[in-house]
Amino acid sequence: MKDRCTLCPILYSMQVSSLKPLHIDTDAVKPKWSEEKKHFFEEFITKLAAISSWDLHTIENEFKNWLQKKISNPVNCNLHGV
């Protein structure tokens, strides 16, 4: 990419900076994490892997349908009740 961006050095620097690992504050999540949430996200990951068409509309609909089956009131969904 650097060779192609001789006129746009800022583009190259942005691309390189995006390769840096993301820091996730796991200490902030640990007190709220539970086995139920773990299973919820594992099931969600399985559901995502089964989606054949990765366009926004399909992903959104699949998620909403899955969540509606999973939780009685998806509008008021928060993971505290999962």
Buried (B, 14 or more C-beta within 10 A) or exposed (E): EEEEBEEEEEEBEEEEEEEEEEEEEEEEEEEEEEEEBEEBEEEBEEBEEEEEEEEEEEBEEBBEEBBEEBBEEBEEBEEEEE
